[in-house]
C-alpha cells in the first residue's frame, strides 16, 4: 500500500519542479553586450605585456577582473569599432587563453 503513495508523491514533485523551471526560463533573459568581452591571459603573463597587447589591438578601455599573474589575468575589455576583427585577432595571440563575450543576465518583472 505504501508503494502507490510513494509513486504519487514522486510524480507530484516531478510535475511541480518542472513547472517551476519552465517559468524561470521564461523570466530570465541572457544576452551579450556587443562591445564587452572577457579576455583570459595565459599564466605568467605580466601586466606590462597585457597592456602592450591591448594597445597593439587599439583597445584603450579595459579593467582587470583578477589580480593573479600565477593563475592568469582576466581582463574585461570594451571595443568601439570593428569588434569582430579585433576579437579574431586577439584569439590569434599566443598570450591569450580565451576570449568570450560578456554576458548580462536580468530578470523581467511583469
C-alpha positions as CSV (number, residue, x, y, z in Angstrom):
1,X,0.0,0.0,0.0
2,X,2.9,2.4,0.6
3,X,4.3,1.9,-2.9
4,X,1.4,3.6,-4.8
5,X,1.5,6.5,-2.4
6,X,5.3,6.9,-3.0
7,X,4.7,6.9,-6.8
8,X,2.0,9.6,-6.4
9,X,4.2,11.9,-4.3
10,X,7.2,11.4,-6.6
11,X,5.1,12.3,-9.6
12,X,3.7,15.4,-7.9
13,X,7.2,16.6,-7.0
14,X,8.4,16.0,-10.6
15,X,5.5,17.9,-12.1
16,X,5.8,20.9,-9.8
17,X,9.6,21.2,-10.2
18,X,9.3,21.1,-14.0
19,X,6.7,23.8,-14.0
20,X,8.9,26.0,-11.7
21,X,11.9,25.5,-14.1
22,X,9.9,26.4,-17.1
23,X,8.6,29.6,-15.5
24,X,12.2,30.6,-14.5
25,X,13.4,30.1,-18.1
26,X,10.7,32.4,-19.4
27,X,11.5,35.2,-17.0
28,X,15.3,35.2,-17.3
29,X,16.9,36.8,-20.3
30,X,20.5,36.2,-21.2
31,X,22.1,38.5,-23.7
32,X,25.6,39.7,-24.6
33,X,27.0,43.1,-24.5
34,X,28.1,43.6,-28.1
35,X,31.1,45.7,-27.1
36,X,32.3,44.0,-24.0
37,X,34.5,40.8,-23.9
38,X,36.3,38.8,-21.2
39,X,39.9,38.1,-22.1
40,X,41.8,35.4,-20.2
41,X,45.5,35.5,-20.4
42,X,47.9,32.6,-20.1
43,X,49.5,32.1,-16.7
44,X,52.7,34.0,-16.0
45,X,52.0,36.9,-18.4
46,X,52.9,40.3,-16.9
47,X,50.6,43.3,-16.7
48,X,53.1,45.2,-18.9
49,X,52.7,42.6,-21.7
50,X,48.9,42.6,-21.3
51,X,48.8,46.3,-21.7
52,X,51.1,46.2,-24.6
53,X,49.0,43.5,-26.3
54,X,45.8,45.5,-25.8
55,X,47.4,48.7,-27.2
56,X,48.5,46.8,-30.3
57,X,44.9,46.0,-30.9
58,X,43.7,49.6,-30.3
59,X,42.0,48.7,-27.0
60,X,42.1,51.6,-24.6
61,X,39.2,50.7,-22.3
62,X,39.8,47.7,-20.1
63,X,39.6,46.6,-16.5
64,X,41.4,43.8,-14.6
65,X,39.0,41.4,-13.0
66,X,41.6,39.2,-11.4
67,X,45.0,40.1,-9.9
68,X,47.0,36.9,-10.0
69,X,49.8,36.5,-12.5
70,X,50.3,32.9,-11.5
71,X,46.7,31.9,-12.4
72,X,46.5,34.2,-15.4
73,X,44.8,37.6,-15.5
74,X,41.2,38.0,-16.7
75,X,40.5,41.4,-18.3
76,X,37.2,43.0,-19.3
77,X,37.7,44.9,-22.5
78,X,35.4,47.3,-24.4
79,X,35.7,47.6,-28.1
80,X,34.5,50.6,-30.0
81,X,34.5,49.7,-33.7
82,X,35.3,46.5,-35.7
83,X,34.7,44.2,-32.8
84,X,34.7,41.1,-35.0
85,X,38.2,41.8,-36.4
86,X,39.6,42.8,-33.1
87,X,38.3,39.7,-31.3
88,X,39.5,37.4,-34.1
89,X,43.0,39.0,-34.0
90,X,43.1,38.7,-30.2
91,X,42.3,35.0,-30.4
92,X,45.4,34.5,-32.5
93,X,47.7,35.9,-29.8
94,X,49.7,33.2,-28.0
95,X,49.5,35.1,-24.7
96,X,45.7,34.8,-24.7
97,X,44.0,31.7,-23.5
98,X,40.3,32.6,-24.1
99,X,38.1,35.4,-25.4
100,X,34.4,35.3,-24.6
101,X,31.5,37.9,-24.8
102,X,30.5,39.4,-21.5
103,X,27.0,38.1,-20.7
104,X,24.4,40.1,-18.9
105,X,21.6,38.5,-17.0
106,X,18.4,40.1,-15.9
107,X,15.0,39.0,-14.6
108,X,12.0,40.7,-16.1
109,X,9.4,41.9,-13.7
110,X,6.0,41.8,-15.3
